[in-house]
Amino acid sequence: MEAYFDESGIHGGAKVCVVGGFYGKEGAWKNFTKQWNAILNKFPELSETGFHAKDFFKSPRQGIYREWTDEKAGKLLNYLVKCVSNNLIRPIGYGVIVDDFEKLSLKNRLWLTGAKFRASDGKHAGGGCPSKSYYLPFMFSVLGACQISNTTHGERLHFFAGLDRTFAGYATQLHKFLREDVRIPPDLRSKLGGIDYPLAKDTPGIQAADLLVHLMYQHSINLAEQGQLETPRILRQLSKRAKQNQKFTLFNAEAIREMEDFATERYASIFQNQPRRY
């Protein structure tokens, strides 16, 4: 199994952060890659760069899309969305409202981002990313893909993120935390494969994740500012292959409060009733 991920909103001052992408079997990715590249070949200017959502969706469009007409841009987008929805690659993604995460206590931000604590007195023993809200959507996306995929016993889900993005360095650290976090059930951790960073311009899976996450990010900003909104049509199309009852989650104050309550409860029970365990 393979998963291709991207992020949006890890830059300073971002209101929300989103991590997500697509996962599927190797055969499905081979079919998808062949079709995606065939689409790009219809637009010669994309042959060297691949698809980049940020420049494509800017108003006015930037980079290689600067001189494109709306008709040409619409044709490309339609082709790409159909390519995703016609292949058996499944979307997954989570977001977090940064300010709501940062209002948590330091202890709970440490707890929720993979920190370890001493069994003797419950004090912080290392690890954790209390200043990095993107750990939450990353953790839920990675573990969620492992949990709901068809990965069988002995199989692993290998992850890919773009080398040409700041996210690469963070992803290595966070992936390592997940593989070592003893609070995660061993059978789930055993499904975690490796993580690698190919160039996005050469990797259709990462370009597709870029498309999905860019739209999730824009939708998340609107949700944070205006509350519940209808999911945009293109985002619905890209999510066509989502598993039943699966939905995109934006962790707002209410959702984070539930996690905080759970963390406080688990923290207390582990150090009061099971002092020899993390």
Residue pairs with C-beta under 8 A, 6 or more apart in sequence:
1 23
1 24
1 25
1 26
1 149
1 150
1 151
1 155
1 156
1 157
1 158
1 193
2 23
2 24
2 25
2 26
2 29
2 157
2 158
2 159
2 160
2 205
3 21
3 22
3 23
3 24
3 92
3 142
3 145
3 157
3 158
3 159
3 160
4 21
4 22
4 23
4 159
4 160
4 161
4 203
4 205
4 206
4 208
4 209
5 19
5 20
5 21
5 141
5 142
5 159
5 160
5 161
5 171
5 206
5 209
6 19
6 20
6 21
6 161
6 162
6 165
6 167
6 206
6 209
6 210
6 212
6 213
7 17
7 18
7 19
7 134
7 137
7 138
7 161
7 165
7 167
7 213
8 17
8 18
8 213
8 214
8 216
8 217
9 15
9 16
9 17
9 18
9 95
9 98
9 134
9 217
9 220
10 17
10 132
10 134
10 166
10 167
10 170
11 166
14 98
15 97
15 98
15 99
15 221
15 224
16 95
16 96
16 97
16 98
16 217
16 220
16 221
16 224
16 250
17 95
17 96
17 98
17 133
17 134
17 137
18 93
18 94
18 95
18 137
18 213
18 216
18 217
18 220
19 93
19 94
19 95
19 134
19 137
19 138
19 141
19 213
20 91
20 92
20 93
20 94
20 137
20 141
20 209
20 212
20 213
20 216
20 248
21 91
21 92
21 93
21 141
21 205
21 206
21 208
21 209
21 212
21 213
22 84
22 89
22 90
22 91
22 92
22 205
22 208
22 209
22 212
23 89
23 90
23 92
23 145
23 149
23 157
24 32
24 87
24 88
24 89
24 90
25 88
25 150
28 87
28 88
28 89
29 89
29 205
31 87
32 83
32 84
32 87
32 89
32 204
32 205
32 208
33 204
33 205
35 83
35 86
35 87
36 80
36 83
36 204
36 207
36 208
37 204
39 76
39 79
39 80
39 83
40 46
40 47
40 50
40 51
41 47
42 79
43 76
45 64
46 64
48 201
49 63
49 64
49 201
50 200
50 201
50 202
50 203
50 204
50 207
51 76
51 80
51 207
51 210
51 211
52 63
52 200
52 207
52 210
53 210
53 211
53 213
53 214
53 215
54 62
54 210
54 214
55 61
55 62
55 63
55 64
55 65
56 65
56 73
56 76
56 77
57 214
57 218
60 66
61 68
61 73
65 73
77 234
80 208
80 211
81 234
81 237
81 238
83 208
84 208
84 211
84 212
84 237
84 238
84 240
84 241
85 237
85 238
85 240
85 241
87 241
88 241
89 205
89 208
89 241
90 149
90 241
90 242
90 243
91 212
91 238
91 239
91 241
91 242
92 141
92 144
92 145
92 148
92 242
92 246
93 137
93 141
93 212
93 213
93 216
93 248
94 136
94 137
94 140
94 141
94 144
94 248
94 249
94 250
94 251
95 137
95 216
95 217
95 220
95 248
95 249
95 250
95 251
96 133
96 134
96 136
96 137
96 250
96 251
96 256
97 220
97 224
97 250
97 251
97 252
97 253
98 133
100 251
100 252
100 253
100 256
101 109
101 133
101 136
101 251
101 256
102 109
102 133
103 253
104 112
104 256
104 260
105 260
106 130
107 124
107 267
108 260
108 263
108 264
109 128
109 130
109 131
110 124
110 128
110 130
111 117
111 128
111 263
111 266
111 267
112 135
112 136
112 259
112 260
112 263
113 128
113 129
113 130
113 132
113 135
113 136
113 139
113 177
114 127
114 128
114 129
114 135
114 139
114 174
114 177
114 178
114 181
115 124
115 125
115 126
115 127
115 128
115 130
116 124
116 125
116 126
116 127
116 128
116 278
117 123
117 124
117 125
117 267
117 271
117 278
118 124
118 125
119 271
119 275
119 276
119 277
119 278
120 275
122 267
122 271
127 177
128 177
129 135
129 173
129 174
129 177
132 170
134 170
135 174
135 177
136 251
137 251
138 170
138 171
138 174
139 174
139 178
140 249
142 159
142 174
142 175
142 178
142 192
143 178
143 184
143 188
145 157
146 157
146 188
146 191
146 192
147 188
148 243
148 246
149 157
149 191
151 157
151 191
155 191
156 190
156 191
156 192
156 193
156 194
157 191
157 192
157 193
158 193
158 194
158 195
158 196
159 171
159 175
159 193
159 194
159 195
159 196
160 195
160 196
160 197
160 198
160 203
160 205
160 206
161 167
161 168
161 171
161 195
161 197
161 206
162 168
162 197
162 198
162 199
162 200
162 203
162 206
162 210
163 197
163 198
163 199
163 200
164 199
164 200
164 201
165 200
168 197
171 195
171 197
172 195
175 192
175 195
178 184
178 189
178 192
179 189
179 192
181 189
182 277
182 278
183 266
183 278
198 206
200 206
200 207
200 210
201 207
211 238
212 235
212 238
215 232
215 234
215 235
215 238
216 235
216 248
219 229
219 231
219 232
219 235
219 248
220 250
222 229
223 229
223 250
224 250
224 252
231 239
231 248
239 248
249 255
251 259
270 277
270 278
